[in-house]
Amino acid sequence: MNTYTKFASALSGQQENRFSSEAVWDEVLFYNFIQEPISGPRQASTKEQRVASQGAFLEVIEHYRPDLVLVWGHDRLYDYLPDAGHQGADCCGVETWIYPLSDGHEVRVLPVQHPASAFSPSEWHRTISVALEN
């Protein structure tokens, strides 16, 4: 199953396909944290790329003011997000991070397993649903 279709299934709680998932993606802002191409699939970004991408990430969340950011890849990305902010409450056993914005709005960040890996849409749907409700 396509990475994006698997993730759309986790968001909707239904088995999506490339045609039905369009409605899901109309409700989501997708953003690549690393601001330049990576050399290939399953390749880790460099420390320099991660550091160089932090400012743009903070600008994007300040501009769009999401309530929740879902980060694909705990060990490859989530651990390298900017240190600004503070630890949030766990969600279904998954840690979260909070970024306070300039107007006091707080953006909650939840790491999820990357959908290109052994990702289970039905298992992640529950965690994502709880995060969206809070």
Disulfide bonds with the S-S distance in Angstrom:
none
